[in-house]
Amino acid sequence: MDRPTLAIIIPCYNEELCVKTTVTTLLNLLDKLVEKGKIKQDSYLYLVDDGSKDKTWSIIVSLNQTDKRVKALKFIRNFGNQKALIAGLEGVRGIGCDCAVSIDADLQQDENSIEEFIDEYMKGADIVSGIRNDRKTDSFFKKFTALAFYKTMNILGAKIPPNHSDYRLVSKKALDIMELYPEKYLFLRGFFNEVGLKTSYVHFNVKPRMAGQSKFNFVSLMGLALNGITSYSVVPLRFVTVLGFCMALFGFLVGVETVIEKIFWHNSPNGWATTIILLCVFGGIQLFCLGLIGEYVGQVYREVKGRPRYIKDIELK
């Protein structure tokens, strides 16, 4: 297999404090990989500005003018990290590359692992997923919720490796297959693990963030999790069906017990507190199930509208 042309995709949102350092670091990495004969000279970076409100885009423009290996796309507004990643993958497919690596703009993911990604690609892997060695840099809450998310996704049938992020290499073949998926809310972690191409794994260490703060908060992470669950499994809907059947069966048995007591023992069952508690519990379960069904209906609603995943403002090639 010939040396590949590598594209490195970097989604950015308000990253003025670190984008210049990140680009310089990754350009030096490209130079080293070219010197080692790992990649071709025409490899490049592709930054996606996800509607930043600071000086991120002006810094990217100056970097592009200094080095044409820095290519970029600017959204007209903020569309979210997943949309920025998809835009990056579609963008480098249009420009041309043999494989693409996506990495966070803060370079908490060890960029030196890209060389191992390339080695696995040269061995025939179409997808190389980065797996973080630990979560020492995360808070207890984030560790707990991340573990719960991965376990839930595996129970529901989406076999996503624990501690896998969007740090991965994908081949041109994988990019071509992704083009066949028109859904607007494509969940990339689920897609690349479901598609069936040869996959390898590379473990890496997470570094402290060089500057600024993470743009992910509880709401955005919850949205990502709900999108992943509703995109790749109907198991929750089946759970609602089973739960509804069990509730109906329980109500029927309580009704039979009440009738028997009235006929044979002439008792009018007491227990108003129990009745109220049961009503509250069942009412809560019903509202939960309605909310779950609503998530699926909302997913269908968003897809049916057929709106674009993102809107481009400016593209630098």
Salt bridges, closest charged atoms under 4 A:
GLU15 OE1 - ARG209 NH2 2.88
GLU15 OE2 - LYS215 NZ 3.54
ASP31 OD1 - ARG69 NH1 2.81
ASP67 OD2 - ARG69 NH2 2.97
GLU90 OE2 - ARG309 NH1 2.76
ASP106 OD2 - ARG209 NH1 2.57
GLU111 OE1 - LYS207 NZ 2.70
GLU115 OE1 - LYS36 NZ 3.04
GLU115 OE2 - LYS38 NZ 3.78
ASP119 OD1 - LYS38 NZ 2.75
GLU120 OE2 - LYS123 NZ 3.52
ASP138 OD2 - ARG132 NH1 3.60
ASP138 OD2 - ARG135 NH1 2.59
ASP166 OD1 - ARG168 NH2 2.74
ASP166 OD2 - ARG189 NE 3.46
ASP176 OD1 - ARG93 NE 2.80
ASP176 OD2 - LYS172 NZ 3.17
GLU179 OE1 - ARG93 NH1 3.77
ASP313 OD2 - LYS74 NZ 3.70
GLU315 OE1 - LYS312 NZ 3.56
